[in-house]
Amino acid sequence: MLDDRDKAIIQWLQGDLPLKEAPYKEIADALAMTEEEVLGRIASFLARGYLRRIGAVLYHQEAGFKANAMGVWQVPPDQVERVGMIMSSFTEVSHCYERPTTPQWPYNLFTMIHGRDKEQCQKVAEAISHKTGIKEYRLLFSIRELKKTSMSYF
Amino acid sequence: MDSVDKELLNQLQSGLPLVSHPFKALGEARERDEQWVLERIKELRRAKIIRRLGGIFDSKSLGFSSTLIALKAPPDKIDQVATIINGYPGVTHNYLREHEYNIWFTLTAPSPAELEKNLQEILRKTDVPDHLNLPTQRVFKLNVEFSL
């Protein structure tokens, strides 16, 4: 489990890493720890799977991906495994999740599709449909980003 | 953005080496000093290409619960509904989408009970009767890196 010193480090890492030569030394000084302890605890977060990596998250519009569509697919339960694997193999698909269905909502597989424009997203979806044989799907294009931030855990 | 920036961004997205001087390590690979790397990163932040450079956590491993919620908000109430939803710190992503379920947001909380409590509160405050609660059952792919 995480102790208070772990949580204090996570509070720093969930924001922005100090843009200094020795960023972990900055964090260590602020928390009255040694740099070695901070690096050691971060290594342990990585080993335990709490932390995926320390890296950059981009604004994808500025990186050239102006359109994003949430593709929702109606996949027979016995085909979810096969279809999910095929969908994941598309580089334009960043996320592929299985979610529950309801009487109002028959779509069980979700793919986030990124492209330079709407037409490119549609072409990717057509290619996915062709390759998986799944014909029942919808593309929910984003009209507006209402909020995007990273989670503050502690 | 030139090819040098693109290569640096690809590396920054895949993760910094966990060492005392990570920017020096990134510079050495391209025969630059750490000041050059730091300046490039600051410039890419100013240009709104880098959103954040920091820890990317796995909320599930940290013991947090999350779900995806869709609402059918009346078109003339979208801004009002979005303001209520966005006021919750556990809402990290919220998009207006082309569908009768038009507002789609993720909700994260430290426990299933707190998740349910926050969801019920949001539904009550927004007064949108029709919603979908679609927690992830299986992850086939999760890749937030963009190859440039």
Interface residues (C-beta under 8 A of the other chain):
Chain A: L2 I10 L13 Q14 G15 D16 L17 L19 K20 E21 A22 P23 Y24 K25 E35 L39 I42 A43 F45 L46 R48 G49 Y50 L51 R52 R53 I54 G55 A56 V57 L58 Y59 H60 E62 A63 G64 F65 M70 V80 G84 M85 M87 S88 T91 V93 S94 H95 C96 Y97 E98 R99 P100 T102 Q104 W105 F110 H114 R138 L140 F141 S142 I143 R144 E145 L146 K147 K148 T149 S150 M151 S152 Y153
Chain B: L9 L12 Q13 S14 G15 L16 L18 V19 S20 H21 P22 F23 K24 E34 L38 I41 K42 A47 K48 I49 I50 R51 R52 L53 G54 G55 I56 F57 D58 S59 S61 L62 F64 L68 A70 A82 I85 N86 P89 G90 V91 T92 H93 N94 Y95 L96 R97 E98 H99 Y101 I103 W104 F105 T108 D130 L132 L134 P135 T136 Q137 R138 V139 F140 K141 L142 N143 V144 F146 S147 L148
